[in-house]
Amino acid sequence: MREKEGYFFIGHILAMFFGLAGLLLVLPHPEFVASLPPIGQSAFSWSMIGGGVVYMILGWATIALFAYRKLGLWHWLGFMIPALGISLISELLGTSTGFPFGDYHYLSGLGYKISGLVPFTIPLSWFYLGFCGYIITRVGLEKLSLPNFVKDLGAIVFGSLLLTSWDFVLDPAMSQTSMPFWLWDQPGAFFGMPYQNFVGWFGTGVVFMSVATIIWRFKPLDFNNIPLTIPVGVYIGNFTFAMVMSIGANFYIPVLLGIVTGILPLVIFVNLAHKSESGNSIALPFLSQ
């Protein structure tokens, strides 16, 4: 954590937990806010307005700096530009047509809205959570004796799954809190969300991760020496934020589903990465080259 991105990571985590305290402890008790001196009331008001923006910008800064320092400019931009661009297109389509996520719209609280529809912070979160899911799975798969195209495909599929698993847990609570950040115009069967939403999330992740994979192939990357502490920390921190929010709203099934489809695969891939740090790969003969 002594590296530069570690400072952004610490700020990212602190901002998330400060937000949790505000949303779950302070906001439901307006008498507490009323008892604060004027400067305290102003600070709380600012944190509710800008806290979400700060934590998402810090998450982006953490992973952007990590990717630049550990992977280089080509691989950082080669992942970030497709992630930002494709996720923004999906979100603009979703908020204006209902495809691919369903009918929803964003409220205030997440910053300036692009075209009046999508907060600028939303593509940032697609990038940094998507990158974490992809790089964790790709580094783990590198330790297996598999063809490179299988490793790349696995990173796309499981990276998109980890990204979607986070939304399993986050979306129900964030759209149904006492201070929601977005609303579903046509509530669905999964705790107020349509199942289409998850298909849209997974599909969007697959598209931008596929594009990034193609870009990365122009400059092959050695995945054996990429540290995972920051990506794992960012993913678990954001998952924990979503989990606490859902538990606070008494949504337990999304949490269990997210653990099975997100945390469990993450543990498996991190374990793969660490088990063979000596350089010995784990062979799967029926798929090996």
Residue pairs with C-beta under 8 A, 6 or more apart in sequence:
1 9
1 10
1 229
3 69
4 65
4 69
5 61
5 62
5 63
5 65
5 66
5 69
5 230
6 230
8 58
8 61
8 62
8 65
9 58
9 62
9 230
9 233
9 234
11 58
12 55
12 58
12 59
12 61
12 62
12 234
12 237
13 233
13 237
15 51
15 54
15 55
15 58
16 55
16 237
16 238
16 241
17 241
18 47
18 51
19 47
19 51
19 52
19 55
19 241
20 241
20 244
20 245
22 44
22 47
22 48
22 51
23 177
23 178
23 179
23 245
23 248
24 244
24 245
24 248
26 32
26 33
26 44
27 48
27 178
27 179
28 178
33 41
33 44
34 41
36 44
48 109
48 179
49 108
49 109
52 109
52 110
52 111
52 121
52 181
53 110
53 111
53 119
53 121
56 110
56 111
56 121
56 124
56 125
57 121
57 124
59 124
59 125
59 128
59 129
59 234
59 238
60 124
60 125
60 127
60 128
62 128
62 230
62 234
63 127
63 128
63 131
63 132
63 230
63 231
63 234
64 76
64 80
64 127
64 128
66 230
66 231
67 75
67 76
67 79
67 80
67 131
68 76
70 226
70 227
71 221
71 226
72 219
74 215
74 216
74 218
74 219
75 216
75 219
75 221
78 212
78 215
78 216
79 127
79 130
79 131
79 134
79 212
79 215
79 216
80 127
80 131
82 208
82 211
82 212
82 215
83 123
83 126
83 127
83 130
83 131
83 208
83 209
83 212
84 123
84 124
84 126
84 127
85 123
85 208
86 204
86 207
86 208
86 211
87 122
87 123
87 126
87 127
87 130
87 204
87 208
88 114
88 118
88 122
88 123
90 100
90 101
90 200
90 204
91 117
91 118
91 122
91 123
92 114
92 115
92 117
92 118
93 99
93 100
94 100
94 101
94 102
94 104
94 200
95 104
95 105
95 106
95 117
95 118
96 117
98 186
99 200
100 196
100 199
100 200
100 203
100 204
101 194
101 196
101 197
101 200
101 201
102 184
102 186
102 188
102 193
102 194
102 196
102 197
102 200
103 184
103 185
103 186
104 175
104 182
104 183
104 184
104 185
105 117
105 182
105 183
105 185
106 113
106 117
106 118
106 119
106 122
106 181
106 182
107 180
107 181
107 182
107 183
109 179
109 181
110 119
110 121
110 122
110 181
111 119
111 120
111 121
112 119
112 120
113 119
113 120
114 120
126 163
126 204
126 205
126 208
128 234
129 162
129 163
129 166
129 234
129 235
129 238
130 159
130 160
130 163
130 205
130 208
130 209
131 231
132 162
132 231
132 232
132 234
132 235
133 158
133 159
133 160
133 161
133 162
133 163
133 205
133 235
134 155
134 156
134 159
134 209
134 212
135 155
135 159
135 226
135 228
135 231
136 159
136 162
136 228
136 231
136 232
136 235
136 266
136 269
136 270
136 273
137 154
137 155
137 158
137 159
137 162
137 265
137 269
138 151
138 152
138 154
138 155
138 159
138 223
139 223
139 224
139 226
139 228
139 269
139 273
140 268
140 269
140 270
140 271
140 272
140 273
141 150
141 151
141 154
141 155
141 269
141 272
142 151
142 223
142 224
142 273
143 224
143 272
143 273
143 275
143 276
143 281
143 282
144 151
144 272
144 281
144 282
144 283
144 284
145 281
145 282
145 283
145 284
145 285
145 287
145 288
145 289
146 154
146 284
146 287
146 288
146 289
147 287
147 288
147 289
150 287
152 213
152 217
155 209
155 213
156 206
156 209
156 210
156 213
157 206
158 265
158 269
159 205
159 209
160 201
160 202
160 205
160 206
160 209
161 202
161 261
161 262
161 265
162 235
162 262
162 265
162 266
163 201
163 202
163 205
164 198
164 201
164 202
164 205
164 261
165 239
165 257
165 258
165 261
165 262
165 263
166 235
166 238
166 239
166 242
166 258
166 262
167 197
167 198
167 201
168 198
168 254
168 257
168 258
168 261
168 262
169 239
169 242
169 243
169 245
169 246
169 254
169 255
169 257
169 258
169 262
170 238
170 241
170 242
170 245
170 246
171 193
171 197
171 254
172 190
172 191
172 192
172 193
172 246
172 249
172 251
172 254
173 242
173 245
173 246
173 248
173 249
173 251
174 180
174 181
174 182
174 242
174 245
175 181
175 182
175 183
175 184
175 192
175 193
176 191
176 192
176 249
177 245
177 249
184 192
184 193
184 194
186 194
187 193
187 194
188 194
188 195
188 196
188 197
189 195
190 197
190 198
190 254
191 251
191 253
191 254
224 279
228 270
228 273
232 266
232 270
235 266
236 263
236 266
239 258
239 262
239 263
242 258
243 255
243 258
246 252
246 254
246 255
247 255
272 282
275 282
276 282
